[in-house]
């Protein structure tokens, strides 16, 4: 999978205009070591993540469940958390 805009970008742009979601493999995204450690059983080149890499926000609807769970335990924000009570709630 190569880097590309999320197919839901029109809806996401309306909901969170300050974020740009793209699809990556976990290997491409270069996630934190603590996240990667929880994914030792997975092939990082075949596991998908939909996120804004710069703002550390992921879209759980388009992200592998194990990756999403690991990201929630890190400094990353779930899109719902970002919009509801995180830094994006003021936007």
QUIVEN-V950181 format. One record per residue. N is the residue number from 0. RES is the residue in three letters. PHI is phi in whole degrees, -180 to 180 (* if undefined). PSI is psi in whole degrees, 0 to 359 (none if undefined). Layout:
n:res:phi:psi
N:RES:PHI:PSI
N:RES:PHI:PSI
This chain:
n:res:phi:psi
0:UNK:*:136
1:UNK:-105:167
2:UNK:-65:133
3:UNK:-161:157
4:UNK:-64:146
5:UNK:-65:137
6:UNK:-64:343
7:UNK:-93:17
8:UNK:-56:324
9:UNK:-61:316
10:UNK:-66:316
11:UNK:-64:323
12:UNK:-63:323
13:UNK:-69:319
14:UNK:-75:317
15:UNK:-139:79
16:UNK:-64:342
17:UNK:-88:3
18:UNK:-116:149
19:UNK:-126:106
20:UNK:-89:133
21:UNK:-133:157
22:UNK:-96:135
23:UNK:-137:165
24:UNK:-86:161
25:UNK:-61:324
26:UNK:-62:318
27:UNK:-66:323
28:UNK:-73:341
29:UNK:50:60
30:UNK:-71:164
31:UNK:-59:152
32:UNK:-58:321
33:UNK:-66:331
34:UNK:-74:313
35:UNK:-61:325
36:UNK:-62:329
37:UNK:-79:350
38:UNK:-108:23
39:UNK:-56:331
40:UNK:-82:348
41:UNK:-99:153
42:UNK:-85:114
43:UNK:-66:343
44:UNK:-85:353
45:UNK:-120:359
46:UNK:-98:132
47:UNK:-97:148
48:UNK:-140:138
49:UNK:-113:118
50:UNK:-160:169
51:UNK:-105:105
52:UNK:-64:324
53:UNK:-68:323
54:UNK:-97:354
55:UNK:60:50
56:UNK:-124:132
57:UNK:-119:152
58:UNK:-99:104
59:UNK:-62:333
60:UNK:-64:333
61:UNK:-117:17
62:UNK:-119:138
63:UNK:-50:137
64:UNK:-58:317
65:UNK:-66:323
66:UNK:-66:315
67:UNK:-60:316
68:UNK:-61:317
69:UNK:-66:320
70:UNK:-66:325
71:UNK:-63:335
72:UNK:-89:3
73:UNK:-113:197
74:UNK:-83:2
75:UNK:-78:154
76:UNK:-108:138
77:UNK:-73:142
78:UNK:-52:318
79:UNK:-64:320
80:UNK:-67:317
81:UNK:-57:312
82:UNK:-75:328
83:UNK:-86:320
84:UNK:-149:356
85:UNK:-87:196
86:UNK:-57:333
87:UNK:-79:352
88:UNK:-71:340
89:UNK:-82:344
90:UNK:-74:none
